[in-house]
């Protein structure tokens, strides 16, 4: 009698355990849960990438300081400002107005369907 009761109780406990485990897995596989997990992983990856970038920046600054000391560049902190070149020319600049080869862009037609 005790043997049957033991095995009945063990089977019921195993059934409850298996049911709860399956229900947890099913809840993890719902679209909302998967989306939340993906968002958490993306945020975590972003934080790791930011930390990596900060570490690289710190390492670069440290190495730059070491090279500056080795080359003696740190003694004269007054370096000329870096030269900046415009990537896109400003057509409203007066140097284009005085240039005889400059023609306003509005006089050119780039529409191929337009009658000539």
GROMACS elastic network, one bead per residue, 0.5 to 0.9 nm:
[ bonds ]
;  ai    aj funct       b0    kb
    1     4     6  0.53194   500
    1     5     6  0.63549   500
    1     6     6  0.86823   500
    2     5     6  0.50669   500
    2     6     6  0.60488   500
    2     7     6  0.86507   500
    3     6     6  0.51338   500
    3     7     6  0.63054   500
    3     8     6  0.85488   500
    4     7     6  0.52604   500
    4     8     6  0.59874   500
    4     9     6  0.85135   500
    5     8     6  0.50464   500
    5     9     6  0.60579   500
    5    10     6  0.84799   500
    6     9     6  0.52137   500
    6    10     6  0.60618   500
    6    11     6  0.85629   500
    7    11     6  0.59677   500
    7    12     6  0.84519   500
    8    11     6  0.51669   500
    8    12     6  0.61551   500
    8    13     6  0.86056   500
    9    12     6  0.50799   500
    9    13     6  0.60859   500
    9    14     6  0.85338   500
   10    13     6  0.51525   500
   10    14     6  0.61290   500
   10    15     6  0.85784   500
   11    14     6  0.50589   500
   11    15     6  0.60884   500
   11    16     6  0.86455   500
   12    15     6  0.50187   500
   12    16     6  0.62142   500
   12    17     6  0.85599   500
   13    16     6  0.51416   500
   13    17     6  0.60828   500
   13    18     6  0.85625   500
   14    17     6  0.50332   500
   14    18     6  0.60421   500
   14    19     6  0.84810   500
   15    18     6  0.51518   500
   15    19     6  0.60303   500
   15    20     6  0.86067   500
   16    19     6  0.51162   500
   16    20     6  0.61967   500
   16    21     6  0.85653   500
   17    20     6  0.53613   500
   17    21     6  0.61943   500
   17    22     6  0.86951   500
   18    21     6  0.50865   500
   18    22     6  0.61175   500
   18    23     6  0.85622   500
   19    22     6  0.52117   500
   19    23     6  0.61363   500
   19    24     6  0.86359   500
   20    23     6  0.50752   500
   20    24     6  0.61565   500
   20    25     6  0.86647   500
   21    24     6  0.52058   500
   21    25     6  0.63419   500
   21    26     6  0.87224   500
   22    25     6  0.51156   500
   22    26     6  0.61681   500
   22    27     6  0.86680   500
   23    26     6  0.50360   500
   23    27     6  0.61974   500
   23    28     6  0.86680   500
   24    27     6  0.51362   500
   24    28     6  0.63015   500
   24    29     6  0.88096   500
   25    28     6  0.50832   500
   25    29     6  0.63838   500
   26    29     6  0.51471   500
   26    30     6  0.66514   500
   27    30     6  0.55682   500
   27    33     6  0.71397   500
   28    31     6  0.84999   500
   28    32     6  0.87048   500
   28    33     6  0.55929   500
   28    34     6  0.68008   500
   28    37     6  0.89166   500
   29    32     6  0.82846   500
   29    33     6  0.63991   500
   29    34     6  0.61259   500
   30    33     6  0.52889   500
   30    34     6  0.61972   500
   30    35     6  0.86329   500
   31    34     6  0.50756   500
   31    35     6  0.60503   500
   31    36     6  0.85456   500
   32    35     6  0.51317   500
   32    36     6  0.61676   500
   32    37     6  0.86091   500
   33    36     6  0.50571   500
   33    37     6  0.61141   500
   33    38     6  0.85700   500
   34    37     6  0.50605   500
   34    38     6  0.61182   500
   34    39     6  0.85831   500
   35    38     6  0.50862   500
   35    39     6  0.61428   500
   35    40     6  0.86072   500
   36    39     6  0.50928   500
   36    40     6  0.61726   500
   36    41     6  0.86229   500
   37    40     6  0.50996   500
   37    41     6  0.61713   500
   37    42     6  0.85925   500
   38    41     6  0.50901   500
   38    42     6  0.61119   500
   38    43     6  0.86272   500
   39    42     6  0.50571   500
   39    43     6  0.61758   500
   39    44     6  0.85190   500
   40    43     6  0.51677   500
   40    44     6  0.60879   500
   40    45     6  0.85576   500
   41    45     6  0.60487   500
   41    46     6  0.85137   500
   42    45     6  0.50351   500
   42    46     6  0.61112   500
   42    47     6  0.86586   500
   43    47     6  0.62561   500
   43    48     6  0.86632   500
   44    47     6  0.51430   500
   44    48     6  0.62736   500
   44    49     6  0.86333   500
   45    48     6  0.50438   500
   45    49     6  0.60827   500
   45    50     6  0.85462   500
   46    49     6  0.50391   500
   46    50     6  0.60944   500
   46    51     6  0.85670   500
   47    50     6  0.50533   500
   47    51     6  0.61390   500
   47    52     6  0.85434   500
   48    51     6  0.50886   500
   48    52     6  0.61166   500
   48    53     6  0.86178   500
   49    52     6  0.50028   500
   49    53     6  0.61429   500
   49    54     6  0.86181   500
   50    53     6  0.50717   500
   50    54     6  0.61959   500
   50    55     6  0.85977   500
   51    54     6  0.51103   500
   51    55     6  0.61602   500
   51    56     6  0.86188   500
   52    55     6  0.50579   500
   52    56     6  0.61651   500
   52    57     6  0.85941   500
   53    56     6  0.50546   500
   53    57     6  0.61133   500
   53    58     6  0.86049   500
   54    57     6  0.50185   500
   54    58     6  0.61401   500
   54    59     6  0.85329   500
   55    58     6  0.51208   500
   55    59     6  0.61147   500
   55    60     6  0.85535   500
   56    59     6  0.50137   500
   56    60     6  0.60577   500
   56    61     6  0.85985   500
   57    60     6  0.50476   500
   57    61     6  0.61992   500
   57    62     6  0.85856   500
   58    61     6  0.51621   500
   58    62     6  0.61536   500
   58    63     6  0.85923   500
   59    62     6  0.50661   500
   59    63     6  0.60614   500
   59    64     6  0.84319   500
   60    63     6  0.51108   500
   60    64     6  0.59402   500
   60    65     6  0.84840   500
   61    64     6  0.50429   500
   61    65     6  0.61456   500
   61    66     6  0.86245   500
   62    65     6  0.51538   500
   62    66     6  0.62729   500
   62    67     6  0.87181   500
   63    67     6  0.61157   500
   63    68     6  0.84075   500
   64    67     6  0.51015   500
   64    68     6  0.59599   500
   64    69     6  0.85603   500
   65    69     6  0.61854   500
   65    70     6  0.85796   500
   65    74     6  0.78689   500
   66    69     6  0.52086   500
   66    70     6  0.61873   500
   66    71     6  0.86481   500
   67    71     6  0.60073   500
   67    72     6  0.82266   500
   67    73     6  0.82330   500
   68    71     6  0.52344   500
   68    72     6  0.57200   500
   68    74     6  0.53922   500
   68    75     6  0.86580   500
   69    72     6  0.50392   500
   69    73     6  0.64256   500
   69    74     6  0.59595   500
   69    75     6  0.82166   500
   70    73     6  0.79132   500
   70    74     6  0.89971   500
   71    74     6  0.81026   500
   72    75     6  0.59943   500
   72    76     6  0.82704   500
   73    76     6  0.61005   500
   73    77     6  0.74989   500
   74    77     6  0.58737   500
   76    79     6  0.71478   500
   78    81     6  0.89477   500
   79    82     6  0.87097   500
   80    83     6  0.86230   500
   81    84     6  0.89434   500
   85    88     6  0.88872   500
   86    89     6  0.63163   500
   86    90     6  0.85590   500
   89    92     6  0.88708   500
   89    93     6  0.83843   500
   90    93     6  0.55854   500
   90    96     6  0.87126   500
   91    94     6  0.81623   500
   91    95     6  0.86362   500
   91    96     6  0.63910   500
   91    97     6  0.83384   500
   91   104     6  0.87070   500
   92    95     6  0.84519   500
   92    96     6  0.71716   500
   92    97     6  0.76136   500
   93    96     6  0.58761   500
   93    97     6  0.71308   500
   94    98     6  0.64990   500
   94    99     6  0.87347   500
   95    98     6  0.55636   500
   95    99     6  0.64248   500
   96    99     6  0.51599   500
   96   100     6  0.82499   500
   96   101     6  0.84925   500
   96   102     6  0.59611   500
   96   103     6  0.86855   500
   97   100     6  0.76857   500
   97   102     6  0.68086   500
   97   103     6  0.85527   500
   98   101     6  0.88398   500
   98   102     6  0.79456   500
   99   102     6  0.54819   500
   99   103     6  0.88439   500
  100   103     6  0.78319   500
  102   105     6  0.89737   500
  103   106     6  0.85568   500
  103   107     6  0.76091   500
  103   108     6  0.88413   500
  104   107     6  0.59120   500
  104   108     6  0.78147   500
  105   108     6  0.56147   500
  105   109     6  0.84611   500
  106   109     6  0.73583   500
  109   112     6  0.80021   500
  109   114     6  0.81494   500
  110   113     6  0.89603   500
  110   114     6  0.86216   500
  111   114     6  0.56386   500
  112   115     6  0.81705   500
